[in-house]
């Protein structure tokens, strides 16, 4: 969390250090905190656990906390990039879970592509999975 409480950089949840750890890349921060989870964080936690991971880092394409209209083009993402890369490097898997918005929003699509390029440039492409939700079932595409 940023000092001004307006940005959330990442969440770390580890419950078994003997199992692989994932980095989950989503669009923007949830309203959860260390104690109270929102539905997105609960969904991620439950499914990461079911998939056999020992925990995860949750990072976002954008860090500004907002429950109102998202202003994707007006955010500085340099700090986010550093945390995404840091978490990805220490994780066993990188799961990109951005939903369908990158298909319909050019700014978000460009942002996601820049992160994929950053991770690929750092030789992390082999860790990638793209998450799709298919009628309440999670499907991973490598």
Backbone torsions as a table, in degrees:
resi	resn	phi	psi	omega
1	UNK	NA	138.4	177.3
2	UNK	-71.8	161.0	-179.7
3	UNK	-59.5	-33.9	-179.3
4	UNK	-85.5	0.8	178.0
5	UNK	64.5	18.4	-179.4
6	UNK	-100.3	-10.5	-178.5
7	UNK	-134.6	139.5	175.0
8	UNK	-115.7	121.8	-174.1
9	UNK	-86.4	-50.0	177.1
10	UNK	-161.6	161.0	172.8
11	UNK	-120.8	139.3	177.1
12	UNK	-119.6	125.1	175.3
13	UNK	-132.9	111.7	-179.7
14	UNK	-124.5	127.9	178.2
15	UNK	-123.3	-14.1	178.3
16	UNK	-151.3	102.9	-176.0
17	UNK	-72.4	-8.8	178.2
18	UNK	-82.2	-15.1	-177.9
19	UNK	-102.8	163.3	178.9
20	UNK	-62.9	151.8	179.0
21	UNK	-112.9	140.3	-179.8
22	UNK	-112.5	150.8	165.6
23	UNK	-105.8	125.6	179.5
24	UNK	-105.9	121.4	178.4
25	UNK	-104.0	116.0	177.0
26	UNK	-115.8	-177.8	-175.4
27	UNK	-73.6	-53.7	-173.8
28	UNK	-149.3	162.6	-175.2
29	UNK	-65.3	148.7	174.9
30	UNK	-86.2	177.3	178.1
31	UNK	-91.1	6.8	-178.4
32	UNK	-74.5	162.7	172.7
33	UNK	-134.3	-164.2	-176.2
34	UNK	-66.2	-24.6	-177.5
35	UNK	-104.7	-50.1	-175.0
36	UNK	-99.3	121.9	176.9
37	UNK	-95.8	146.2	169.6
38	UNK	-92.5	-179.6	-175.4
39	UNK	-65.5	-34.9	179.9
40	UNK	-65.3	-47.0	179.9
41	UNK	-65.8	-37.7	176.4
42	UNK	-63.3	-44.9	178.7
43	UNK	-59.7	-46.3	179.3
44	UNK	-62.4	-49.4	-177.8
45	UNK	-58.4	-49.3	-178.1
46	UNK	-60.2	-44.7	-175.7
47	UNK	-77.5	-33.6	174.3
48	UNK	-63.4	-42.1	177.1
49	UNK	-62.1	-47.4	180.0
50	UNK	-61.4	-29.3	179.8
51	UNK	-83.1	2.6	173.5
52	UNK	90.3	12.3	176.9
53	UNK	-81.8	158.0	177.8
54	UNK	-97.4	4.3	179.2
55	UNK	156.4	-176.3	-178.6
56	UNK	-158.5	160.1	166.7
57	UNK	-109.1	130.8	176.0
58	UNK	-106.2	119.3	177.9
59	UNK	-126.2	165.3	-172.6
60	UNK	-132.8	151.3	173.3
61	UNK	-63.7	-34.7	179.4
62	UNK	-127.1	144.6	-173.3
63	UNK	-106.1	-11.4	-177.0
64	UNK	-70.3	126.3	178.1
65	UNK	-79.8	122.6	-179.5
66	UNK	-157.9	135.6	174.2
67	UNK	-105.7	3.0	178.7
68	UNK	-102.8	-156.1	-179.3
69	UNK	-58.8	128.9	-180.0
70	UNK	-81.9	134.1	177.6
71	UNK	-111.9	78.9	-173.1
72	UNK	-63.4	-37.5	-174.6
73	UNK	-78.9	-9.5	-174.0
74	UNK	-106.4	22.6	-176.6
75	UNK	-115.5	138.8	173.0
76	UNK	-80.9	124.8	-173.9
77	UNK	-112.4	6.8	-176.5
78	UNK	-61.1	-46.3	179.2
79	UNK	-62.6	-43.1	177.0
80	UNK	-56.8	-46.5	-179.6
81	UNK	-55.1	-43.1	-179.8
82	UNK	-63.4	-42.2	179.6
83	UNK	-71.1	-39.1	176.8
84	UNK	-58.8	-46.9	-179.4
85	UNK	-65.2	-44.2	179.5
86	UNK	-59.4	-49.0	-179.8
87	UNK	-65.4	-41.5	-179.6
88	UNK	-61.9	-39.2	-178.3
89	UNK	-65.8	-34.1	-176.5
90	UNK	-95.0	0.7	179.1
91	UNK	-97.8	160.4	176.7
92	UNK	-86.1	-29.3	-178.9
93	UNK	-138.4	150.8	174.4
94	UNK	-120.4	117.6	-179.1
95	UNK	-110.2	117.9	179.7
96	UNK	-93.6	113.3	-173.6
97	UNK	-127.5	70.6	-175.1
98	UNK	-106.0	6.2	178.3
99	UNK	65.7	-153.2	-174.9
100	UNK	-96.3	-6.1	-176.4
101	UNK	-57.5	-37.8	177.5
102	UNK	-60.6	-21.5	177.8
103	UNK	-76.9	-25.0	-174.4
104	UNK	-112.4	-12.5	-177.8
105	UNK	-121.2	112.6	-175.4
106	UNK	-62.5	-38.8	178.8
107	UNK	-61.9	-45.1	179.8
108	UNK	-67.4	-40.3	177.7
109	UNK	-60.4	-45.0	178.8
110	UNK	-64.8	-39.4	178.5
111	UNK	-63.8	-46.6	178.6
112	UNK	-61.7	-43.9	178.0
113	UNK	-60.4	-37.6	179.1
114	UNK	-66.4	-35.5	177.4
115	UNK	-70.7	-42.4	177.4
116	UNK	-59.6	-43.1	177.8
117	UNK	-63.8	-42.2	178.0
118	UNK	-59.6	-46.4	-179.6
119	UNK	-67.4	-40.2	178.5
120	UNK	-65.1	-41.2	178.7
121	UNK	-60.5	-29.0	178.5
122	UNK	-95.5	19.9	174.9
123	UNK	58.1	41.9	-179.2
124	UNK	-111.4	4.3	-176.6
125	UNK	-57.7	-34.1	-177.7
126	UNK	-65.7	-14.9	178.6
127	UNK	-89.4	-6.7	-172.3
128	UNK	-69.9	142.4	163.5
129	UNK	-140.3	143.5	174.6
130	UNK	-109.8	129.8	-175.4
131	UNK	-94.9	131.0	174.0
132	UNK	-122.5	141.8	174.7
133	UNK	-104.0	118.7	-178.7
134	UNK	-121.1	101.9	179.0
135	UNK	43.0	66.4	176.4
136	UNK	61.6	20.1	176.3
137	UNK	-126.8	135.3	180.0
138	UNK	-88.3	131.8	177.8
139	UNK	-125.7	134.5	-179.7
140	UNK	-108.3	134.3	176.1
141	UNK	-116.3	127.1	-179.5
142	UNK	-96.2	NA	NA
